[in-house]
Amino acid sequence: MKSIQILFLFYVYLTSCSLKKQNIPVEQNTEKQEIVKNFGIVTYKSNNCGSLIIVKDKDNKEYFLSPFPSLDPKDYPEGTKIKFLFKTSKRAQSQECNKGIPAILSEIEIVK
């Protein structure tokens, strides 16, 4: 019986030494990421696509966004410059229109 107690104490000693936690400082990123709005031009000239937004990236490369839901021509006529936020959508493109990246727009403002 005494040997079992000694083995148990020995086991407790070994496990307690190996389980000591080290205090490692963790740096937290407290900087807030700035949300930048995109600029684009509304167009309806592409066949069967409804509205498209022409956007230029940092390298002045042009690409198209296909907003969902489509923008209303009464509110955003052809050539209207807008400022907006967007996230890409997982919706499939229609067979009639495969131009543009499907996107959901938010915080849309008309730029004058």
C-alpha positions as CSV (number, residue, x, y, z in Angstrom):
1,M,0.0,0.0,0.0
2,K,2.9,2.3,0.8
3,S,4.4,1.8,-2.6
4,I,1.1,2.8,-4.3
5,Q,1.1,6.1,-2.3
6,I,4.7,6.8,-3.2
7,L,4.0,6.1,-6.9
8,F,1.0,8.4,-6.7
9,L,3.0,11.2,-5.1
10,F,5.7,10.7,-7.7
11,Y,3.1,10.9,-10.5
12,V,1.6,14.1,-9.0
13,Y,5.0,15.6,-8.7
14,L,5.9,14.8,-12.4
15,T,2.7,16.0,-13.8
16,S,2.6,19.2,-11.8
17,C,6.1,20.2,-13.0
18,S,5.3,19.5,-16.6
19,L,2.0,21.4,-16.6
20,K,3.4,24.7,-15.4
21,K,2.1,27.4,-17.7
22,Q,4.5,30.0,-19.0
23,N,3.3,33.6,-19.0
24,I,3.8,34.6,-22.6
25,P,2.7,38.1,-23.4
26,V,0.2,38.3,-26.2
27,E,0.2,41.4,-28.3
28,Q,-3.3,42.5,-29.4
29,N,-3.8,44.5,-32.5
30,T,-5.9,47.4,-31.2
31,E,-5.7,49.4,-34.4
32,K,-9.0,49.8,-36.1
33,Q,-9.0,49.0,-39.8
34,E,-10.1,51.9,-41.9
35,I,-13.0,51.2,-44.2
36,V,-12.4,52.8,-47.6
37,K,-15.3,53.5,-49.9
38,N,-15.0,52.6,-53.6
39,F,-15.8,54.9,-56.4
40,G,-17.6,53.8,-59.6
41,I,-19.7,54.8,-62.5
42,V,-23.1,53.3,-63.2
43,T,-23.8,51.9,-66.6
44,Y,-26.7,50.0,-68.2
45,K,-25.1,49.6,-71.7
46,S,-24.2,45.9,-71.3
47,N,-26.9,43.7,-72.9
48,N,-29.1,41.7,-70.5
49,C,-27.1,42.7,-67.4
50,G,-29.3,45.4,-65.8
51,S,-26.9,47.7,-64.0
52,L,-23.1,47.4,-63.8
53,I,-20.6,49.5,-61.9
54,I,-17.3,50.4,-63.6
55,V,-14.6,50.5,-60.9
56,K,-10.9,51.2,-61.3
57,D,-8.3,49.7,-58.9
58,K,-5.1,51.2,-57.6
59,D,-3.3,50.3,-60.8
60,N,-6.0,52.0,-62.8
61,K,-7.2,48.6,-64.1
62,E,-10.9,48.6,-64.9
63,Y,-13.3,46.0,-63.7
64,F,-17.1,45.6,-63.4
65,L,-19.4,44.9,-60.5
66,S,-22.8,43.4,-61.0
67,P,-24.8,44.7,-58.1
68,F,-27.6,42.6,-56.5
69,P,-30.2,43.8,-56.4
70,S,-29.7,45.7,-59.6
71,L,-29.7,49.5,-59.3
72,D,-32.8,51.4,-60.4
73,P,-32.2,53.7,-63.5
74,K,-34.5,56.3,-62.0
75,D,-32.3,56.7,-58.9
76,Y,-29.0,56.1,-60.6
77,P,-29.1,57.2,-64.3
78,E,-26.4,56.2,-66.8
79,G,-23.1,57.7,-66.0
80,T,-23.9,58.5,-62.3
81,K,-20.7,58.6,-60.2
82,I,-21.2,56.8,-56.9
83,K,-19.3,56.0,-53.7
84,F,-20.1,52.7,-52.0
85,L,-19.0,49.7,-49.9
86,F,-19.4,46.2,-51.3
87,K,-18.8,42.6,-50.6
88,T,-18.7,39.9,-53.2
89,S,-21.8,37.7,-53.5
90,K,-21.8,33.9,-53.9
91,R,-24.8,34.0,-56.2
92,A,-24.4,32.5,-59.6
93,Q,-24.3,34.8,-62.6
94,S,-27.2,34.5,-65.0
95,Q,-26.6,33.0,-68.4
96,E,-27.8,36.2,-70.1
97,C,-25.1,38.2,-68.3
98,N,-21.7,36.9,-67.3
99,K,-20.0,40.3,-67.2
100,G,-19.0,41.7,-63.8
101,I,-18.3,40.3,-60.3
102,P,-21.6,39.6,-58.4
103,A,-21.6,42.1,-55.5
104,I,-23.9,43.4,-52.7
105,L,-23.6,47.1,-52.4
106,S,-24.1,49.2,-49.2
107,E,-23.9,52.8,-48.1
108,I,-24.3,54.1,-51.7
109,E,-23.8,57.8,-52.1
110,I,-24.1,59.9,-55.3
111,V,-20.9,61.9,-56.0
112,K,-21.3,65.2,-57.6
